[in-house]
């Protein structure tokens, strides 16, 4: 098997252990969403789960060459090429159990080798898209806001990690976009004028329209009427905010070329257009400011990611009646968050110590 290290080639690709399969089936059929934790190597346990049975997977696998984890396993390879190959074997199995409508979120850290930053997260992500057909929808920068001390005097301090969002199909996967919005600031009325969340009242746009030499008389009338309609939408809560692009006053967004930009064509034909902001707020960006986990509260595990890192992935890509998977669950952060959000979840880990810690932790929510 090309690309798989010799120590894994002798292992059968499919093994069936009825106890885990039965336990998983009974768990999905039950009403209770308390997490199901399965002890064992993800390489074997994932083969015991039914095909296309998981709605959302999220994990942070052991980082290569940086930490010692209870139970050993992935991350202790002699070279990073074997580390990537081992991960790809696991991720292919995740792909098998993930529904066509499912998503896979991967948090993975980088490291240096002989002072060279390896770019491991991107090496893994590109191997997944190129070799396994995953579709990468987002690369999120997790800004840790604060980071550990860095005594190196020849580079900047590293305070971010990557989180990748993968899907199996380009369209039709489950995604609740409204679960990933910033709460908009309210509109208000100042001196009789409606003012949007960011302070846009329409007065400046109205003046630009009235004084425009780039608009015809009819275009000016249509622009004023359209602006009044937009301000009514703002006042009634149907929009949170807006921007108006007027011919001769502002440039078309993205491109002035009508061949590549419908906005540029609209600007030529009508003389104006609007950028409308959703009434439920703007979508979250792909940079997340989240403080790292306080590892002092996680006995025996020094690489737990924070609960807040899991919330948006689970809320946006796991339906309320869906199931979440973490093939490297550690002390169960993914499962703890899924449980708190009312989702079923399955956690796999080869360390009995971590499985016990994860189970005890989730009991706190009962």
C-alpha positions in Angstrom: 0.0 0.0 0.0 1.8 3.1 -1.3 2.4 5.8 1.3 1.7 3.7 4.3 4.6 2.8 6.5 5.7 -0.8 6.7 4.7 -1.2 10.3 1.0 -0.6 9.3 0.9 -2.5 6.0 0.5 -5.8 7.8 -2.7 -4.7 9.5 -6.0 -5.6 7.8 -7.9 -2.7 6.5 -11.2 -4.0 7.8 -11.7 -5.7 11.1 -15.0 -6.2 12.9 -15.4 -6.4 16.6 -19.1 -6.9 17.4 -19.0 -5.4 20.9 -18.1 -1.9 19.7 -20.4 -2.1 16.7 -23.3 -3.2 18.8 -22.5 -0.6 21.5 -22.5 2.1 18.8 -25.8 1.0 17.3 -27.5 0.8 20.6 -26.1 4.3 21.5 -27.5 5.9 18.3 -30.9 4.3 18.9 -31.1 5.6 22.5 -32.5 8.9 23.6 -29.6 9.8 26.0 -26.8 11.9 24.4 -24.2 11.2 27.1 -21.0 10.5 25.2 -19.9 7.0 24.2 -16.2 6.4 24.8 -14.5 3.5 23.1 -11.1 2.4 24.3 -8.7 1.3 21.6 -6.5 2.4 18.7 -8.5 4.6 16.2 -7.0 2.5 13.4 -8.9 -0.5 14.6 -12.0 1.0 16.3 -13.0 3.1 13.3 -13.3 -0.1 11.2 -16.0 -1.3 13.7 -18.2 1.7 13.1 -20.9 1.5 10.3 -20.3 3.3 7.0 -21.7 6.8 6.8 -22.9 6.9 10.4 -21.3 10.1 11.7 -22.5 13.7 11.0 -19.4 15.6 12.2 -15.9 14.7 13.2 -13.5 17.0 15.1 -10.2 16.1 16.5 -6.7 17.3 17.3 -4.3 14.4 16.8 -1.1 14.1 18.8 1.5 16.6 17.5 4.6 15.1 16.0 7.7 15.0 18.2 6.4 17.6 20.7 4.8 15.7 23.5 4.6 12.4 25.2 1.0 11.0 25.4 -0.3 8.3 27.6 -0.5 5.1 25.5 2.1 6.2 23.0 0.9 5.9 19.3 0.9 8.5 16.6 3.3 11.4 17.1 6.2 9.3 18.1 7.4 8.5 14.5 11.1 8.9 13.7 10.3 11.3 10.8 7.4 13.5 9.9 6.7 11.7 6.6 5.7 8.6 8.6 3.6 10.8 10.9 1.7 12.2 7.9 1.2 8.8 6.4 -0.1 7.4 9.7 -2.6 10.3 10.0 -3.8 9.7 6.4 -4.6 6.1 7.2 -6.8 7.3 10.1 -8.4 10.1 8.1 -9.4 7.7 5.3 -11.3 5.7 7.9 -12.9 8.9 9.2 -14.0 9.6 5.6 -15.6 6.1 5.5 -17.8 6.6 8.6 -18.7 10.2 7.8 -22.0 10.8 6.1 -22.0 12.5 2.6 -23.6 15.5 4.4 -20.9 15.4 7.1 -17.9 17.6 8.0 -14.4 16.9 9.4 -12.7 19.6 11.4 -8.9 19.1 12.0 -6.8 21.1 14.5 -3.1 20.4 14.0 0.0 22.0 15.2 3.3 22.8 13.5 6.9 22.2 14.6 10.5 23.0 13.7 13.1 20.5 12.5 16.7 21.8 12.4 15.3 25.4 12.7 13.1 24.9 9.7 9.3 25.4 10.2 7.9 22.2 8.6 4.4 23.5 7.7 3.0 20.2 8.9 -0.7 21.4 9.0 -0.6 22.3 5.3 1.4 19.2 4.4 -1.4 17.1 6.0 -4.2 19.2 4.5 -2.9 19.1 1.0 -2.2 15.3 1.2 -5.8 14.9 2.3 -7.2 16.8 -0.7 -4.7 15.5 -3.2 -4.7 11.8 -2.2 -8.0 11.2 -0.6 -10.4 13.6 -2.3 -11.3 15.7 0.7 -12.7 19.2 -0.1 -11.2 21.9 2.0 -13.8 24.6 2.7 -12.0 26.8 5.3 -8.6 27.2 6.9 -9.1 28.9 10.3 -6.4 30.6 12.1 -6.7 30.0 15.8 -5.2 33.0 17.5 -4.4 31.9 21.0 -4.3 35.6 22.1 -1.5 34.7 24.5 1.1 32.1 24.1 3.8 30.4 26.0 7.2 32.0 26.5 9.6 31.9 23.5 13.3 32.4 24.2 14.4 32.2 20.6 16.2 35.4 19.6 16.0 34.8 15.8 12.3 34.5 15.1 8.9 35.8 16.0 6.8 34.1 18.7 4.3 31.5 17.5 0.8 32.1 18.9 -1.5 30.5 16.4 -2.5 27.1 15.1 -4.6 25.9 12.1 -8.1 24.4 12.1 -9.2 23.0 8.7 -12.8 22.3 7.7 -13.2 19.4 5.2 -16.2 17.9 3.5 -16.8 14.9 1.3 -18.9 16.6 -1.4 -18.8 20.1 -2.8 -22.5 20.7 -2.3 -25.3 19.4 -0.1 -23.3 19.0 3.2 -25.1 20.2 6.3 -24.2 23.7 7.3 -26.1 26.0 9.6 -24.7 29.4 8.7 -26.9 31.3 11.2 -25.1 29.4 14.0 -21.8 31.3 13.1 -22.8 34.9 13.1 -21.8 37.9 15.2 -24.7 39.5 17.0 -25.4 42.8 15.2 -25.4 46.1 17.0 -28.9 47.6 17.0 -29.9 50.4 14.6 -31.0 53.8 16.1 -32.6 57.0 15.1 -30.5 60.2 15.4 -32.1 63.6 14.6 -34.9 61.9 12.8 -32.5 59.8 10.6 -32.2 56.0 10.7 -28.6 55.0 11.6 -27.3 51.5 10.9 -25.2 49.4 13.2 -22.0 50.9 11.9 -23.3 54.5 11.8 -24.5 54.6 8.2 -27.5 57.0 7.9 -27.8 57.4 4.2 -27.3 61.2 4.4 -23.9 61.1 2.7 -25.2 58.7 0.0 -28.2 60.9 -0.7 -26.0 63.9 -1.1 -23.7 62.0 -3.5 -26.7 61.0 -5.6 -28.1 64.5 -5.7 -24.8 66.1 -6.8 -23.8 63.3 -9.2 -22.9 64.2 -12.7 -22.3 60.5 -13.6 -26.0 59.6 -13.1 -28.8 60.6 -15.4 -31.9 62.2 -14.0 -33.9 59.0 -14.0 -31.0 57.1 -12.4 -30.8 59.7 -9.6 -34.6 59.2 -8.9 -34.2 55.4 -8.9 -31.2 55.6 -6.6 -33.0 57.9 -4.1 -36.0 55.6 -4.1 -33.8 52.5 -3.6 -31.9 54.2 -0.8 -35.2 55.1 1.0 -36.3 51.4 0.7 -33.1 50.2 2.2 -33.4 52.6 5.1 -36.9 51.3 5.7 -35.5 47.7 5.8 -32.9 48.9 8.3 -35.5 50.6 10.5 -37.8 47.5 10.4 -35.0 45.1 11.2 -34.9 43.3 7.9 -31.3 44.4 7.4 -28.5 45.0 9.9 -26.4 47.3 7.8 -25.6 48.3 4.2 -23.2 50.0 1.9 -24.1 51.8 -1.3 -21.9 51.9 -4.4 -22.6 54.8 -6.7 -21.2 55.3 -10.2 -18.6 58.0 -10.1 -18.3 57.9 -6.3 -17.1 54.5 -5.3 -15.4 51.7 -7.2 -17.1 48.3 -7.8 -16.1 45.9 -5.2 -13.7 43.1 -6.2 -13.2 44.1 -9.8 -14.1 46.8 -12.3 -14.1 44.2 -15.1 -17.7 43.3 -16.1 -16.4 40.0 -17.4 -15.6 38.8 -13.9 -17.8 41.0 -11.7 -21.6 41.2 -11.9 -21.3 44.1 -9.6 -19.4 46.1 -12.2 -22.1 45.3 -14.8 -24.8 46.4 -12.4 -23.0 49.6 -11.7 -22.8 50.4 -15.5 -26.5 49.5 -16.2 -28.2 51.0 -13.1 -25.6 53.5 -11.8 -25.7 52.0 -8.2 -26.0 48.8 -6.1 -26.1 47.9 -2.5 -24.1 45.6 -0.2 -26.6 44.2 2.2 -25.7 42.9 5.7 -27.7 40.0 7.1 -30.2 41.0 9.9 -28.8 38.2 12.1 -25.3 39.7 11.9 -22.2 39.1 9.9 -20.7 35.6 9.5 -17.7 34.8 11.7 -14.3 35.3 10.0 -11.7 32.6 9.6 -9.6 34.1 12.4 -10.7 33.0 15.9 -9.4 34.6 19.0 -9.6 31.9 21.7 -7.5 31.5 24.8 -5.7 28.2 25.2 -7.0 25.5 27.6 -5.9 25.9 31.2 -3.9 22.6 31.4 -3.5 23.0 35.1 -7.2 21.8 35.3 -6.5 18.7 33.1 -4.5 16.3 35.1 -2.3 14.0 33.0 -3.0 15.7 29.7 -1.0 18.7 28.5 -2.4 19.3 25.1 -6.2 19.7 25.5 -7.7 22.2 23.2 -10.2 24.7 24.6 -13.9 24.1 24.6 -14.6 27.2 22.6 -12.7 25.8 19.7 -15.3 23.1 19.3 -18.5 25.1 19.6 -18.7 26.7 16.2 -17.8 23.5 14.3 -20.4 21.5 16.1 -23.1 24.1 16.0 -22.6 24.8 12.2 -22.1 21.3 10.9 -23.8 18.8 13.2 -27.6 18.7 13.2 -29.3 18.6 16.5 -30.1 14.9 16.1 -26.6 14.2 14.7 -23.6 12.4 16.1 -20.0 13.8 16.6 -16.8 11.8 16.4 -13.4 12.4 17.9 -10.9 9.6 17.0 -8.3 11.1 19.3 -10.5 12.2 22.1 -8.0 12.6 24.9 -9.8 13.9 27.9 -13.0 14.4 25.9 -13.2 18.1 25.1 -15.0 17.5 21.9 -17.5 15.1 23.5 -18.0 17.4 26.5 -18.9 20.3 24.3 -21.2 18.1 22.1 -23.0 16.8 25.2 -23.5 20.4 26.4 -25.0 21.3 23.0 -27.3 18.3 23.1 -25.5 16.2 20.4 -24.6 12.6 20.7 -20.8 11.9 20.4 -18.3 9.1 20.2 -14.8 9.4 21.5 -11.9 7.0 20.8 -8.6 6.9 22.6 -6.0 4.2 23.2 -5.3 5.5 26.7 -7.5 4.0 29.5 -6.3 6.9 31.7 -7.8 9.5 29.2 -11.0 7.5 28.7 -11.6 7.5 32.4 -10.8 11.2 32.7 -13.2 12.0 29.8 -16.0 9.9 31.2 -15.6 11.5 34.7 -15.6 15.0 33.1 -18.8 14.4 31.1 -20.5 13.2 34.3 -20.3 16.7 35.5 -23.0 17.7 33.0 -25.5 15.1 34.2 
